[in-house]
Amino acid sequence: MKLMTSRTLPTKGKSALVTGVPGEAVQLSEKIDSLFRTVYPAGGKPYSLQEAAEGIEALTGEKVSHNTLWKLRTGKAENPTKRVLEAIAKFFGVNPTYFFDDESAEQITKQIELLALLRESGIQGAQLRSYCELSKEGRDMVGEMILRTARIERMGREGKAE
């Protein structure tokens, strides 16, 4: 596996994680920052650098200081060991390929964003499981109800009546 850092990645400005532009390389610091901003427990808040450092050590035994995490997150350090990246990946619950392969990073990022959206929306696991058990027609009906309800609420906020 090839470690992708800002020295080894060809970049064209913003990354695919930020811009959503396929085929553009992603900086290591952007990947780590994205994990900090989006992966945290439901009902909680993003991990502090200290919480992450302590969690990484407790989970993996790998000692990573909060200062090292800050440097990696901000791009001040560009060449962590494979063990450090694997420990960070394990703490945030992502496959280590997130750091080594842009295609994997893009797929994992989409999954993380979906999970964050579910977490922030307040959808409960039982609701999602029930939705998944519906027939295609049932899912289409629920989807249409959601769109109509959102449209009605948006119109109400704008002071219009349907």
C-alpha positions in Angstrom: 0.0 0.0 0.0 1.2 3.5 -0.8 0.8 6.0 2.0 -0.9 9.1 0.7 0.3 12.4 2.2 0.4 15.9 0.9 3.9 15.1 -0.4 2.9 12.1 -2.4 -0.6 13.1 -3.5 -1.2 14.9 -6.7 -3.7 17.7 -5.8 -5.7 20.0 -7.9 -6.9 22.4 -5.2 -9.6 21.1 -2.9 -10.1 17.4 -2.3 -12.8 15.1 -3.4 -13.8 14.8 0.3 -14.4 18.6 0.3 -15.6 19.3 -3.2 -17.1 15.9 -4.2 -15.1 16.0 -7.4 -14.2 12.4 -8.4 -10.6 11.8 -9.4 -9.1 14.6 -7.3 -6.6 13.4 -4.7 -7.3 13.9 -1.0 -4.8 15.2 1.5 -4.1 13.0 4.6 -4.9 16.0 6.9 -8.3 16.4 5.2 -9.1 12.7 5.7 -8.2 12.9 9.4 -10.1 16.2 9.9 -13.1 14.7 8.2 -13.1 11.8 10.7 -12.9 14.2 13.7 -15.8 16.3 12.3 -18.1 13.5 11.4 -17.4 10.4 13.5 -18.6 10.6 17.1 -21.3 8.9 19.2 -25.0 9.7 18.8 -26.0 12.4 21.2 -22.4 13.4 21.8 -20.0 15.9 20.3 -16.9 15.5 18.2 -13.9 14.0 20.0 -11.3 16.4 21.3 -7.7 15.7 20.4 -7.1 14.5 24.0 -10.1 12.2 24.0 -9.0 10.7 20.7 -5.5 10.2 21.9 -6.7 8.5 25.1 -9.2 6.4 23.1 -6.6 5.3 20.6 -4.3 4.1 23.3 -7.1 2.4 25.2 -8.4 0.6 22.1 -5.1 -0.2 20.3 -2.3 0.2 22.8 -0.7 2.6 20.3 0.5 5.8 22.0 -0.4 8.9 19.9 -0.2 12.3 21.6 -2.9 14.9 21.2 -0.2 17.1 19.7 0.6 14.5 17.0 -3.1 14.2 16.2 -3.3 18.0 15.9 -0.3 18.0 13.5 -1.8 15.3 11.4 -5.2 16.9 11.3 -3.8 20.3 10.3 -1.2 19.1 7.9 1.8 20.1 10.0 3.0 16.5 10.1 2.9 14.5 6.9 4.6 11.2 7.4 3.0 9.1 10.2 3.8 5.5 10.6 1.5 2.9 9.2 0.8 1.7 12.8 -0.4 5.2 13.8 -2.8 5.4 10.8 -4.1 1.9 11.5 -4.7 2.9 15.2 -6.5 6.1 14.1 -8.6 4.1 11.7 -9.5 1.6 14.3 -10.5 4.3 16.8 -12.8 6.0 14.3 -14.2 2.6 13.0 -13.0 2.8 9.4 -10.9 0.5 7.3 -7.3 1.6 7.2 -7.5 1.7 3.4 -9.3 5.0 4.0 -5.8 6.5 4.4 -4.1 4.6 1.6 -6.5 4.5 -1.3 -8.6 7.4 -2.7 -11.3 5.2 -4.1 -11.8 3.5 -0.7 -11.6 6.9 1.0 -14.4 8.2 -1.2 -16.6 5.1 -0.5 -16.0 5.3 3.2 -16.6 9.0 3.3 -20.0 8.5 1.7 -20.8 5.9 4.3 -19.7 8.2 7.1 -21.7 11.1 5.8 -24.8 8.9 5.6 -24.3 7.7 9.1 -23.8 11.2 10.3 -27.0 12.3 8.5 -28.9 9.5 10.2 -27.4 10.4 13.6 -28.3 14.1 13.2 -31.8 13.4 11.9 -32.9 11.5 14.9 -34.0 8.4 13.0 -34.0 5.5 15.3 -32.6 2.1 14.3 -36.0 0.5 14.6 -37.5 3.0 12.2 -34.8 2.4 9.7 -35.0 -1.4 10.0 -38.8 -1.1 9.5 -38.3 1.1 6.4 -35.9 -1.5 5.0 -38.4 -4.3 5.5 -41.0 -2.5 3.3 -41.6 -3.5 -0.3 -40.3 -1.2 -3.0 -43.8 0.2 -3.4 -44.0 0.9 0.4 -40.6 2.6 0.4 -41.6 4.7 -2.6 -44.8 5.8 -0.7 -42.8 6.7 2.4 -40.4 8.7 0.2 -43.2 10.6 -1.5 -44.8 11.3 1.9 -41.5 12.7 3.2 -41.1 14.9 0.1 -44.6 16.2 0.3 -44.3 16.9 4.0 -41.0 18.8 3.5 -42.6 20.8 0.7 -45.6 21.8 2.9 -43.3 22.7 5.8 -41.0 24.8 3.6 -44.0 26.6 2.2 -45.3 27.3 5.7 -41.9 28.8 6.7 -42.0 31.0 3.6 -45.4 32.2 4.6 -47.2 30.6 1.6 -50.3 28.4 1.7 -50.8 25.4 -0.5 
